[in-house]
Each structure stands twice: as structure tokens, then as C-alpha cells.
Amino acid sequence: MNPKVSIIMGSTSDLKIMSEAAKFFDELEIPFEINALSAHRTPELVMEFAKNAHKRGIEVIIAGAGGAAHLPGVIAAMTPLPVIGVPIKSSNSMDGWDSVLSILQMPAGIPVATVALDNARNAAILAAQIMANGDKKLQETIIAFKTDLAKKIEKANRELAEVKFKFKTN
């Protein structure tokens, strides 16, 4: 089984956040790989990975990083693949804004799709939606996933209808 998605993180301290993407891919049975690469500590490995990922059959890259958060942008600069950035609030972070802005504010020509702070699950959902454009079976799985999300809200509203307050009108 060859991976279709590559989950990359700046260091294994990001695994707690990035494992949410891995869990989603397990749920949908999408093969993936997961590795730590540092834009600052292993730049040659990052370059080799980014330039060759598409040759190995990778379709989407999810890159999580905290602090200066250069990893997603550096990868995006060297790959033809879509890159989804996950800003991570690190121990040396300024409330995570440094990571968000480092990933979000990419220059023209080097796009990185950016999800919310610490939201690797949304990155995985977006990656699956991108891949579903060329995969009818995966698209049906995504449709079912979205339908289940709607059913959860419908159920929540039925439960809320049972909650009593003196001036509640519904």
C-alpha cells in the first residue's frame, strides 16, 4: 500500500496535534505517511522530500509547524502538490499567532491552504476533499461523512427541544 498523503511536522512535539489528521485518514482508510522534517534543522531533507513527493504518488501534503512555522511554505516552494498548513501553538509561541501568520501570509505564487490553529483534523478533511475530485469512491465517502455531520446537528436540535427554560419559545 502506497501513501497518498504525507503528514509532515516540524518535530515530534507536534505529534499530539498532527495525529488528529492520521486518525481521520484511518477512519476513511486513506493510506498516508507521517514524518518529522525541520525547515531549520534538516533543510536538505525537506528539499529532497518536497521535490520528490509527487514522484512517489503523494497527492497532498499536510505540514504542521509552530513558532516561526516555515515548514509548510518551504515545502510549497519546492513541490507541485497542494500543501495544507497546520499552524501549531508551540511552547515558545505568542498565542499561536506567529504560526498562523507565518503559514497564512505566503507570497504570490506559493500558496499554502491554511486551517485553524491546532486543527489537523480539518487539514485531513480538506486533503480528502481535494483527492476526492478524481476518486468517485472517496467522493461518496466524503458525502457520507458530511451527511453524518448534519445528522449530528439535527440530533442535537432534537435534544435541545427537550431542554426547558421559563422563557424558551422553541
KOLGU-419237 format. One record per residue: residue in one letter; residue number from 1; z, x, y of N, C-alpha, C in turn. Coordinates in nm, 4 decimals, decimal comma, padded with zeros to 6 digits. Layout:
! KOLGU-419237
ROTI   aa     i        n_w        n_u        n_v       ca_w       ca_u       ca_v        c_w        c_u        c_v
ROTI    A   NUM          Z          X          Y          Z          X          Y          Z          X          Y
...
This chain:
! KOLGU-419237
ROTI   aa     i        n_w        n_u        n_v       ca_w       ca_u       ca_v        c_w        c_u        c_v
ROTI    M     1    00,0000    00,0857   -00,1179    00,0000    00,0000    00,0000    00,0000    00,0901    00,1239
ROTI    N     2   -00,0974    00,0695    00,2098   -00,1090    00,1482    00,3326   -00,0517    00,0712    00,4506
ROTI    P     3    00,0160    00,1407    00,5417    00,0734    00,0710    00,6577   -00,0340    00,0210    00,7535
ROTI    K     4   -00,0073   -00,0952    00,8137   -00,0946   -00,1500    00,9172   -00,0342   -00,1300    01,0557
ROTI    V     5    00,0978   -00,1141    01,0586    00,1707   -00,0984    01,1838    00,2561    00,0267    01,1742
ROTI    S     6    00,2672    00,0959    01,2838    00,3559    00,2108    01,2904    00,4666    00,1810    01,3911
ROTI    I     7    00,5899    00,1879    01,3455    00,7074    00,1732    01,4322    00,7573    00,3140    01,4614
ROTI    I     8    00,7568    00,3497    01,5887    00,7980    00,4834    01,6303    00,9163    00,4694    01,7259
ROTI    M     9    01,0106    00,5600    01,7138    01,1244    00,5609    01,8054    01,1520    00,7032    01,8488
ROTI    G    10    01,2099    00,7173    01,9661    01,2387    00,8491    02,0215    01,3392    00,9288    01,9399
ROTI    S    11    01,4347    00,8599    01,8790    01,5320    00,9254    01,7910    01,5930    00,8187    01,7005
ROTI    T    12    01,6616    00,8625    01,5977    01,7196    00,7664    01,5033    01,8335    00,6860    01,5661
ROTI    S    13    01,8804    00,7266    01,6826    01,9810    00,6440    01,7507    01,9206    00,5099    01,7945
ROTI    D    14    01,7873    00,5000    01,7965    01,7186    00,3763    01,8320    01,6964    00,2844    01,7117
ROTI    L    15    01,7348    00,3289    01,5933    01,7065    00,2530    01,4715    01,7706    00,1146    01,4716
ROTI    K    16    01,8901    00,1028    01,5266    01,9562   -00,0279    01,5287    01,8669   -00,1313    01,5967
ROTI    I    17    01,8030   -00,0947    01,7058    01,7131   -00,1848    01,7793    01,5812   -00,2005    01,7056
ROTI    M    18    01,5203   -00,0900    01,6672    01,3862   -00,0927    01,6092    01,3832   -00,1530    01,4694
ROTI    S    19    01,4957   -00,1574    01,4015    01,4988   -00,2182    01,2675    01,4679   -00,3678    01,2724
ROTI    E    20    01,4848   -00,4305    01,3894    01,4509   -00,5723    01,4008    01,3003   -00,5942    01,3827
ROTI    A    21    01,2195   -00,5004    01,4263    01,0751   -00,5083    01,4023    01,0472   -00,4937    01,2529
ROTI    A    22    01,1138   -00,3980    01,1901    01,0949   -00,3765    01,0463    01,1336   -00,5004    00,9666
ROTI    K    23    01,2423   -00,5641    01,0044    01,2853   -00,6856    00,9339    01,1802   -00,7959    00,9450
ROTI    F    24    01,1194   -00,8100    01,0627    01,0162   -00,9126    01,0805    00,8949   -00,8827    00,9927
ROTI    F    25    00,8539   -00,7576    00,9881    00,7396   -00,7214    00,9033    00,7716   -00,7440    00,7561
ROTI    D    26    00,8946   -00,7178    00,7158    00,9351   -00,7505    00,5786    00,9233   -00,9004    00,5528
ROTI    E    27    00,9700   -00,9818    00,6475    00,9625   -01,1276    00,6333    00,8179   -01,1736    00,6143
ROTI    L    28    00,7246   -01,1154    00,6899    00,5849   -01,1569    00,6835    00,5036   -01,0764    00,5816
ROTI    E    29    00,5688   -00,9813    00,5162    00,5049   -00,8964    00,4148    00,3884   -00,8157    00,4728
ROTI    I    30    00,4127   -00,7586    00,5902    00,3144   -00,6723    00,6563    00,3579   -00,5272    00,6327
ROTI    P    31    00,2732   -00,4465    00,5702    00,3116   -00,3068    00,5454    00,3211   -00,2267    00,6754
ROTI    F    32    00,4259   -00,1482    00,6855    00,4492   -00,0681    00,8061    00,5117    00,0643    00,7692
ROTI    E    33    00,5070    00,1550    00,8636    00,5778    00,2821    00,8512    00,6743    00,2912    00,9682
ROTI    I    34    00,7767    00,3744    00,9526    00,8745    00,3899    01,0603    00,9139    00,5381    01,0683
ROTI    N    35    00,9033    00,5929    01,1894    00,9303    00,7347    01,2090    00,9947    00,7597    01,3444
ROTI    A    36    01,0621    00,8723    01,3559    01,1156    00,9194    01,4843    01,0244    01,0305    01,5340
ROTI    L    37    00,9786    01,0145    01,6573    00,8989    01,1165    01,7251    00,9466    01,1210    01,8690
ROTI    S    38    00,9608    01,2372    01,9229    01,0091    01,2506    02,0596    00,9008    01,3081    02,1493
ROTI    A    39    00,8726    01,2365    02,2587    00,7745    01,2858    02,3553    00,8196    01,4182    02,4161
ROTI    H    40    00,9498    01,4418    02,4182    01,0032    01,5617    02,4817    01,0383    01,6723    02,3823
ROTI    R    41    01,0876    01,6352    02,2658    01,1310    01,7364    02,1683    01,0227    01,7737    02,0672
ROTI    T    42    00,9286    01,6829    02,0401    00,8215    01,7116    01,9440    00,6857    01,6681    02,0000
ROTI    P    43    00,6472    01,7182    02,1157    00,5218    01,6716    02,1767    00,3981    01,6966    02,0903
ROTI    E    44    00,3947    01,8077    02,0163    00,2785    01,8354    01,9316    00,2671    01,7321    01,8199
ROTI    L    45    00,3799    01,6929    01,7609    00,3775    01,5906    01,6561    00,3358    01,4544    01,7114
ROTI    V    46    00,3812    01,4228    01,8312    00,3414    01,2977    01,8960    00,1905    01,2972    01,9173
ROTI    M    47    00,1358    01,4072    01,9652   -00,0078    01,4165    01,9898   -00,0855    01,4001    01,8595
ROTI    E    48   -00,0439    01,4696    01,7561   -00,1111    01,4595    01,6263   -00,1050    01,3160    01,5736
ROTI    F    49    00,0116    01,2542    01,5810    00,0271    01,1155    01,5363   -00,0659    01,0229    01,6144
ROTI    A    50   -00,0599    01,0292    01,7467   -00,1351    00,9373    01,8326   -00,2858    00,9517    01,8124
ROTI    K    51   -00,3344    01,0718    01,7999   -00,4779    01,0942    01,7854   -00,5309    01,0532    01,6489
ROTI    N    52   -00,4439    01,0457    01,5488   -00,4903    01,0208    01,4127   -00,4455    00,8886    01,3518
ROTI    A    53   -00,3611    00,8134    01,4180   -00,3079    00,6894    01,3592   -00,4195    00,5932    01,3187
ROTI    H    54   -00,5194    00,5750    01,4047   -00,6282    00,4817    01,3719   -00,7094    00,5281    01,2509
ROTI    K    55   -00,7168    00,6582    01,2283   -00,7902    00,7124    01,1134   -00,7182    00,6821    00,9826
ROTI    R    56   -00,5891    00,6553    00,9906   -00,5091    00,6242    00,8715   -00,4998    00,4739    00,8455
ROTI    G    57   -00,5670    00,3937    00,9278   -00,5657    00,2492    00,9071   -00,4595    00,1747    00,9853
ROTI    I    58   -00,3855    00,2449    01,0704   -00,2872    00,1783    01,1564   -00,3649    00,0915    01,2550
ROTI    E    59   -00,3170   -00,0326    01,2775   -00,3843   -00,1259    01,3682   -00,3100   -00,1432    01,5001
ROTI    V    60   -00,1784   -00,1302    01,4973   -00,0951   -00,1471    01,6167    00,0213   -00,0489    01,6069
ROTI    I    61    00,0609    00,0059    01,7214    00,1771    00,0954    01,7273    00,2840    00,0289    01,8122
ROTI    I    62    00,4053    00,0274    01,7600    00,5219   -00,0165    01,8368    00,6047    00,1077    01,8637
ROTI    A    63    00,6290    00,1362    01,9906    00,7030    00,2570    02,0270    00,8239    00,2200    02,1111
ROTI    G    64    00,9414    00,2523    02,0596    01,0648    00,2261    02,1312    01,1209    00,3530    02,1891
ROTI    A    65    01,1750    00,3426    02,3109    01,2321    00,4606    02,3748    01,3320    00,4191    02,4815
ROTI    G    66    01,4316    00,5028    02,5010    01,5324    00,4788    02,6031    01,5284    00,5867    02,7098
ROTI    G    67    01,6095    00,5682    02,8121    01,6160    00,6666    02,9202    01,4835    00,6773    02,9919
ROTI    A    68    01,4284    00,7985    02,9980    01,3002    00,8210    03,0641    01,1868    00,7455    02,9956
ROTI    A    69    01,1989    00,7202    02,8671    01,1101    00,6334    02,7891    00,9628    00,6690    02,8013
ROTI    H    70    00,9290    00,7952    02,7861    00,7902    00,8379    02,7960    00,7094    00,8138    02,6700
ROTI    L    71    00,7741    00,7964    02,5556    00,7040    00,7907    02,4274    00,5912    00,6876    02,4218
ROTI    P    72    00,6134    00,5612    02,4578    00,5021    00,4648    02,4482    00,3815    00,5039    02,5330
ROTI    G    73    00,4040    00,5498    02,6541    00,2940    00,5880    02,7419    00,2196    00,7107    02,6938
ROTI    V    74    00,2918    00,8086    02,6439    00,2276    00,9297    02,5924    00,1399    00,8936    02,4728
ROTI    I    75    00,1911    00,8089    02,3840    00,1108    00,7663    02,2688   -00,0112    00,6890    02,3167
ROTI    A    76    00,0081    00,5953    02,4106   -00,1041    00,5146    02,4610   -00,2126    00,6011    02,5242
ROTI    A    77   -00,1741    00,7134    02,5843   -00,2714    00,8018    02,6482   -00,3639    00,8688    02,5470
ROTI    M    78   -00,3201    00,8751    02,4217   -00,3957    00,9515    02,3226   -00,4477    00,8707    02,2050
ROTI    T    79   -00,4346    00,7386    02,2071   -00,4807    00,6588    02,0931   -00,5699    00,5452    02,1412
ROTI    P    80   -00,6646    00,5034    02,0577   -00,7449    00,3859    02,0913   -00,6765    00,2553    02,0490
ROTI    L    81   -00,5620    00,2648    01,9856   -00,4917    00,1476    01,9335   -00,4066    00,0799    02,0399
ROTI    P    82   -00,3803   -00,0507    02,0240   -00,2840   -00,1154    02,1134   -00,1436   -00,0595    02,0886
ROTI    V    83   -00,0732   -00,0361    02,1968    00,0641    00,0146    02,1903    00,1552   -00,0888    02,2551
ROTI    I    84    00,2618   -00,1221    02,1846    00,3629   -00,2137    02,2362    00,4899   -00,1329    02,2578
ROTI    G    85    00,5378   -00,1322    02,3807    00,6571   -00,0558    02,4144    00,7825   -00,1411    02,4089
ROTI    V    86    00,8866   -00,0844    02,3523    01,0184   -00,1486    02,3474    01,1143   -00,0635    02,4296
ROTI    P    87    01,1483   -00,1072    02,5499    01,2476   -00,0328    02,6272    01,3854   -00,0506    02,5631
ROTI    I    88    01,4570    00,0588    02,5503    01,5876    00,0576    02,4839    01,6938    00,1064    02,5815
ROTI    K    89    01,8018    00,0319    02,5891    01,9144    00,0745    02,6730    01,9879    00,1847    02,5988
ROTI    S    90    01,9748    00,3054    02,6470    02,0373    00,4200    02,5809    02,1729    00,4517    02,6428
ROTI    S    91    02,2417    00,5451    02,5815    02,3758    00,5816    02,6283    02,3738    00,6428    02,7683
ROTI    N    92    02,2624    00,7041    02,8069    02,2532    00,7634    02,9403    02,1700    00,6776    03,0354
ROTI    S    93    02,1545    00,5516    03,0007    02,0678    00,4612    03,0755    02,1388    00,3990    03,1951
ROTI    M    94    02,0573    00,3582    03,2917    02,1070    00,2846    03,4077    02,0822    00,1360    03,3831
ROTI    D    95    02,1620    00,0755    03,2969    02,1481   -00,0653    03,2587    02,0141   -00,0966    03,1943
ROTI    G    96    01,9409    00,0031    03,1477    01,8141   -00,0176    03,0798    01,6938   -00,0257    03,1711
ROTI    W    97    01,7174   -00,0350    03,3018    01,6055   -00,0473    03,3955    01,5164    00,0758    03,3948
ROTI    D    98    01,5740    00,1928    03,3755    01,4938    00,3145    03,3708    01,3925    00,3058    03,2565
ROTI    S    99    01,4367    00,2565    03,1409    01,3476    00,2425    03,0263    01,2419    00,1357    03,0515
ROTI    V   100    01,2838    00,0213    03,1038    01,1898   -00,0882    03,1306    01,0791   -00,0400    03,2240
ROTI    L   101    01,1175    00,0196    03,3359    01,0177    00,0609    03,4346    00,9306    00,1763    03,3857
ROTI    S   102    00,9876    00,2667    03,3074    00,9085    00,3781    03,2546    00,7970    00,3292    03,1634
ROTI    I   103    00,8222    00,2231    03,0894    00,7215    00,1701    02,9969    00,6298    00,0709    03,0674
ROTI    L   104    00,6860   -00,0097    03,1533    00,6104   -00,1159    03,2201    00,5108   -00,0638    03,3233
ROTI    Q   105    00,5480    00,0376    03,3979    00,4688    00,0829    03,5124    00,3667    00,1906    03,4734
ROTI    M   106    00,2808    00,1593    03,3792    00,1795    00,2561    03,3362    00,0616    00,2559    03,4334
ROTI    P   107   -00,0039    00,3718    03,4489   -00,1186    00,3778    03,5388   -00,2396    00,3055    03,4806
ROTI    A   108   -00,3321    00,2686    03,5679   -00,4542    00,2005    03,5263   -00,5253    00,2814    03,4179
ROTI    G   109   -00,5707    00,2126    03,3163   -00,6441    00,2764    03,2074   -00,5589    00,3135    03,0881
ROTI    I   110   -00,4270    00,3115    03,1034   -00,3363    00,3470    02,9934   -00,2361    00,2316    02,9749
ROTI    P   111   -00,2830    00,1178    02,9215   -00,1927    00,0035    02,9094   -00,0921    00,0192    02,7957
ROTI    V   112    00,0263   -00,0301    02,8205    00,1292   -00,0459    02,7175    00,1847   -00,1872    02,7334
ROTI    A   113    00,1650   -00,2706    02,6323    00,2265   -00,4028    02,6350    00,3767   -00,3804    02,6255
ROTI    T   114    00,4531   -00,4458    02,7102    00,5966   -00,4189    02,7164    00,6747   -00,5468    02,6910
ROTI    V   115    00,7710   -00,5392    02,5998    00,8581   -00,6530    02,5709    00,9925   -00,6322    02,6401
ROTI    A   116    01,0780   -00,7300    02,6280    01,2084   -00,7247    02,6930    01,2960   -00,6117    02,6377
ROTI    L   117    01,3906   -00,5718    02,7162    01,4862   -00,4680    02,6798    01,5482   -00,4968    02,5437
ROTI    D   118    01,5428   -00,3989    02,4543    01,6016   -00,4056    02,3198    01,5402   -00,5142    02,2312
ROTI    N   119    01,4184   -00,5594    02,2599    01,3616   -00,6713    02,1847    01,2485   -00,6275    02,0922
ROTI    A   120    01,2828   -00,5489    01,9917    01,1840   -00,5005    01,8958    01,1264   -00,6140    01,8118
ROTI    R   121    01,2031   -00,7208    01,7917    01,1505   -00,8342    01,7144    01,0297   -00,8956    01,7858
ROTI    N   122    01,0376   -00,9132    01,9183    00,9222   -00,9650    01,9914    00,8038   -00,8698    01,9831
ROTI    A   123    00,8293   -00,7406    01,9808    00,7208   -00,6438    01,9655    00,6516   -00,6635    01,8309
ROTI    A   124    00,7300   -00,6881    01,7270    00,6724   -00,7110    01,5940    00,5925   -00,8408    01,5905
ROTI    I   125    00,6439   -00,9442    01,6543    00,5712   -01,0717    01,6597    00,4382   -01,0519    01,7321
ROTI    L   126    00,4399   -00,9823    01,8463    00,3172   -00,9559    01,9201    00,2198   -00,8731    01,8363
ROTI    A   127    00,2683   -00,7730    01,7679    00,1822   -00,6908    01,6814    00,1169   -00,7770    01,5738
ROTI    A   128    00,1941   -00,8652    01,5126    00,1388   -00,9537    01,4099    00,0335   -01,0466    01,4686
ROTI    Q   129    00,0579   -01,0978    01,5889   -00,0399   -01,1850    01,6539   -00,1691   -01,1090    01,6849
ROTI    I   130   -00,1589   -00,9842    01,7262   -00,2772   -00,9023    01,7523   -00,3566   -00,8840    01,6229
ROTI    M   131   -00,2869   -00,8482    01,5159   -00,3551   -00,8263    01,3885   -00,4115   -00,9555    01,3303
ROTI    A   132   -00,3509   -01,0679    01,3616   -00,3958   -01,1968    01,3081   -00,5321   -01,2385    01,3612
ROTI    N   133   -00,5752   -01,1800    01,4720   -00,7076   -01,2131    01,5248   -00,8185   -01,1850    01,4244
ROTI    G   134   -00,8007   -01,0869    01,3404   -00,9017   -01,0527    01,2408   -00,8588   -01,0819    01,0988
ROTI    D   135   -00,7528   -01,1606    01,0822   -00,6979   -01,1849    00,9492   -00,6546   -01,3315    00,9398
ROTI    K   136   -00,7399   -01,4136    00,8774   -00,7164   -01,5586    00,8699   -00,5827   -01,5909    00,8021
ROTI    K   137   -00,5498   -01,5202    00,6951   -00,4241   -01,5468    00,6227   -00,3030   -01,5158    00,7115
ROTI    L   138   -00,3076   -01,4034    00,7805   -00,1981   -01,3673    00,8698   -00,1891   -01,4673    00,9850
ROTI    Q   139   -00,3032   -01,5121    01,0346   -00,3020   -01,6118    01,1415   -00,2327   -01,7404    01,0956
ROTI    E   140   -00,2577   -01,7829    00,9728   -00,1907   -01,9013    00,9180   -00,0404   -01,8780    00,9068
ROTI    T   141   -00,0014   -01,7567    00,8711    00,1406   -01,7228    00,8622    00,2059   -01,7293    01,0007
ROTI    I   142    00,1369   -01,6792    01,1018    00,1889   -01,6834    01,2393    00,2010   -01,8282    01,2865
ROTI    I   143    00,1012   -01,9102    01,2552    00,1071   -02,0524    01,2926    00,2277   -02,1185    01,2284
ROTI    A   144    00,2523   -02,0889    01,1013    00,3689   -02,1447    01,0314    00,4989   -02,0951    01,0957
ROTI    F   145    00,5033   -01,9686    01,1327    00,6213   -01,9122    01,1985    00,6501   -01,9857    01,3292
ROTI    K   146    00,5453   -02,0061    01,4103    00,5626   -02,0756    01,5383    00,6033   -02,2215    01,5173
ROTI    T   147    00,5494   -02,2849    01,4145    00,5870   -02,4228    01,3820    00,7348   -02,4302    01,3457
ROTI    D   148    00,7822   -02,3325    01,2703    00,9248   -02,3282    01,2340    01,0129   -02,3114    01,3573
ROTI    L   149    00,9671   -02,2315    01,4541    01,0432   -02,2163    01,5781    01,0576   -02,3507    01,6483
ROTI    A   150    00,9486   -02,4260    01,6531    00,9523   -02,5578    01,7182    01,0455   -02,6526    01,6435
ROTI    K   151    01,0435   -02,6466    01,5111    01,1306   -02,7338    01,4311    01,2784   -02,7034    01,4572
ROTI    K   152    01,3106   -02,5768    01,4804    01,4498   -02,5401    01,5098    01,4956   -02,6034    01,6410
ROTI    I   153    01,4079   -02,6080    01,7400    01,4432   -02,6700    01,8683    01,4559   -02,8213    01,8528
ROTI    E   154    01,3665   -02,8806    01,7759    01,3762   -03,0247    01,7507    01,5088   -03,0586    01,6828
ROTI    K   155    01,5486   -02,9764    01,5865    01,6763   -02,9964    01,5174    01,7919   -02,9803    01,6154
ROTI    A   156    01,7838   -02,8785    01,7002    01,8892   -02,8559    01,7989    01,9039   -02,9762    01,8915
ROTI    N   157    01,7931   -03,0369    01,9300    01,7997   -03,1546    02,0172    01,8594   -03,2750    01,9451
ROTI    R   158    01,8319   -03,2894    01,8171    01,8959   -03,3978    01,7406    02,0477   -03,3772    01,7355
ROTI    E   159    02,0885   -03,2518    01,7184    02,2319   -03,2207    01,7158    02,2941   -03,2414    01,8535
ROTI    L   160    02,2239   -03,2047    01,9590    02,2746   -03,2252    02,0944    02,2880   -03,3738    02,1276
ROTI    A   161    02,2053   -03,4565    02,0680    02,2133   -03,6015    02,0917    02,3460   -03,6577    02,0423
ROTI    E   162    02,4067   -03,5903    01,9481    02,5346   -03,6348    01,8916    02,6548   -03,5856    01,9722
ROTI    V   163    02,6340   -03,4914    02,0605    02,7428   -03,4380    02,1429    02,7757   -03,5400    02,2517
ROTI    K   164    02,9033   -03,5719    02,2634    02,9471   -03,6767    02,3568    03,0157   -03,6163    02,4795
ROTI    F   165    02,9753   -03,6678    02,5958    03,0404   -03,6393    02,7231    03,0475   -03,7704    02,7990
ROTI    K   166    03,1433   -03,7815    02,8829    03,1665   -03,9049    02,9559    03,0452   -03,9501    03,0389
ROTI    F   167    02,9792   -03,8568    03,1044    02,8667   -03,8938    03,1920    02,7312   -03,8514    03,1367
ROTI    K   168    02,7254   -03,8135    03,0109    02,5983   -03,7748    02,9491    02,5125   -03,8999    02,9299
ROTI    T   169    02,3852   -03,8905    02,9678    02,2979   -04,0085    02,9619    02,1991   -04,0061    02,8456
ROTI    N   170    02,1915   -03,9008    02,7715    02,0984   -03,8998    02,6567    02,1684   -03,8758    02,5249
